[in-house]
Amino acid sequence: MSVESVNQIKTINEISANETVNVYPKTKPYPNDSVELSDKQENKTEKKSKLKNFVIGTGTVLTAAVGTIILLARYQGNKIAKLYENKLIISNLPEKLEFKEAKTIEEGIKFAKEILGIKEVDKNFTLEAINTANRGLVDVSNANKGKLFIPTKLGFQAPKSKDDDYLAYVIKDINSPNFGNMVINKNYFDEKILDKEIKDFLYTEKGKRYFTLNEKTGDIATVLIVGCVRPFPSKDLMMLVEEFYKDSSKLSIYDKQKLFYSLQYGTDNALGVLRSPLEHIKNLAWAKRHLFNGTVNIDEVSKLSNEKQAEILKNMVQKLEDSGSFWEFKYNIELPETTIYHEMGHLQDFARNLKELDVKQWYINLKQIWKDSWHKTKTGEDLSRVHVEEVDNRWGAISKEYYKKLLDEKPKEFKKFYPDLYEFITNQKTQQSAGKVSSYAQSGIGEFIAETYKDMIAGKNLPDDVIQLYRKYKGPELP
């Protein structure tokens, strides 16, 4: 906001040095008390007075500016509160819904509107896509006993990049007219894209299979090493893997989605041993204590950085393999609709926590505004950061280029403006806890919440430290 000039007020510095002035008001009962100013005294008084006038004048403008900003902020805060009220409404659905797979697109859209209470659904959905969306939303509703925030619109469109492999996302930008809507990724239902993604998980660069099945014995062999473990598909997952190897065209889109998501999630879990190495070092040192023979000092290892702990774990696994054994890690079947669980976690968190933060950011940090305005008055440079940064502290993620670049290039500035996010990303204990959920859960507070919520809906048992961290950040609880 620009600072306007103000009229100067006539003060003592405008009086000639030869004049005698009464420094008291005329009503003061001391008419003969006067003082003559020397040249030196006048110069000193003149400087003080000019500074005083500048401060008074600037202060008047700044006070008016701050007052205007406060009014605008309150207006914006009320506007945002109204937006949340209109867009994010808690549903009163039955405690237990039964998902019925639609046989036509129209039937699927009707289910979304009439059973799930979604006001608007895109008409260009494919049958597979609307069934996947409805199945995932029913699961989340049942886990919440029908009391949850449901998206007002269900969209179906392709993202900007063909490489985006997520199944769905929720629009959390309050400046978007589509705020609160859920969008299902059209590309995720494209068989060519799915086939390409699955092949990256199942074949080496030279086209050799990672997994083989002995049909006579049922044994599974692998040449794949992820991080420092050898992953093996579970038997039901291996059936899908083998079908894809033989003839991928015979698999349905839903089966391909299950296969892709299971391999993607399983690989991330396999890498999780390096994200949270200390716990695995303890387990391996105990389970194979005859091999390590007390050479691993857990107390000393616990004091090391995550990176050094990971190196120790890799060396332990290598020693295990040198002894003729290896560390197995199982890939289990994961359902594609768990991405919908994740996005619904975002939506519940928007409604319960982000509303408070979005509205709060318009209740201005007056001290910061004053400092920024004063700086602009003196230099003309606008450094204004009107919004308090609670929203970015919760919803910024180091996986996004802006935050990563700022942290890499200006860590002090990052810490100043995003203290909560900085603490989450740099705290070793926090990162190891988040790493037990997924690598994406480590990227920021909001993603940790959504990833943990996803696992809660899926009925997974979560470690105590993960639950404690989730509650610290007020993640949405299930009834």
C-alpha positions, 0 to 999 in steps of 0.5 A: 500500500503506498504512503502518501505525503502529509502537510507539515504542522507549524512548530518551533523550528519555523520561528526565527532565532531572534524571536523570543517565544513562550514555550508555555501555553498563553494561559500559563500563569507565567507571562514573563517566563521566556527563553531565547534560543542560541544558534546551536540550540536552534539547530538541535531543536530543528533536527529533533522537530523534523524527525518528530514531524516525520514520525508523526506524519508517517505514523498517521499514514501507517495507522490509516493504512493498517486500519484499512488492511484490518478492515480488508482482512476482516472482510476477507476472513469472513469471506473465506469462512463463508466459503468453507461453510458453503463448500465443506459440509459434513455429511449425515450418511448412514453408518454403514453403506453398501457399495454396489458396483454399477453396470452403467456410467449413469448408474454409477453417477446416480450412486455418487449423487443419491447415496454419497450426497455429491451434488455434481458429478462429471458426465464423462466418467468411464464405468471403471473410474466411477466405480473406483471413486464410489468404492473408495468413498464408501470405504471412507464413509463407513470408517467415519460412520457416515459423519465426514466431509464429502466433496461437493463435486466429483471431476474426471480429467487428465492432469497437465503431465502424462507422468502423473501417476496419482489416482485422485486429488482434492483442490485445496486452493481457496482462490479456485472456484473448484475448492473442495472438489475431488478430481479422478485422474483420467490417465490412471484409467488409460491402459497404455499408461498403466502398462508402461508404469507396471513394466518399470516395476517388473522388468530390468532395463535389459528386459529380464523379469525381476520375479519368477514363479515355479508353478510346480512348487509355488516358490517365488524367486527374485533378482530385485534388490530395493534399498538393501532388501529383496522384495517378494510378492505375496502369492495373491499378488504374484498371480497378478504379476504372472498374468501380466507377464504372460498376457497383460491384455487379459487383465482388467483395468482394475487389476492393472491398477491393483498391480501397479499400486501394489508394486509402487507402494511395496517398493516405497515400503521396502525403501522405508527400512532406510528411512527408519533404519534404527528400528531395523538395526535393532531387530536385525541385531537381535534376530541374527545376534549369532552373526553380529555377536554384539558388534552393534552398539545400539546406544552409540548407533542411536546418536548417529544421523539417519544417513549414517544409520542407513549405511550401518544397516546396509553393511549389516544386510550385506554381511547377512547375504555373505553368510548365505542368507538374505533379508526378505520383504513382502509386497502385498496387494494394495487397492488403488482406492487407497489414494482416495483415502489419502485425498479424503484425509486432506479434505477432512483436514481442510475442513477441521484445521485448514479453515482455522488457518486460512481464516487466521491468516487474514487476522494480520500480524500487525507487528510485521505489517508495521515493520514492512510498511516502515521499510517501504516508507524508507526505501520504497521496497515492498517486503510485505508478507501480509499473511501469517504463514500457518497454511504453508507451514502445514501444507507446504511440502519439500517435494514441491520445487519452491520449498525445496529450492528455498530450503537449499538456497536460503535455509535461514529464511525458510526457517523464519517463515516456515518454522513448523515445516522446517522442524518437521523436515529437519527433526531426525526423530520426526522424519524416522516416524513419518518414514514408517508411513511412506517417503511422501509422508516425510515431505510435509505435515499435510502429506504426513497427515493424509498418508497416515489417514489413508493407512487408518482407513485401510485398517493398518496397525500404526506404530505408537510414535506415528500415532503420537505424531499424528495427534500432535498435528491434529490429524482427523480422528476416526470415531 
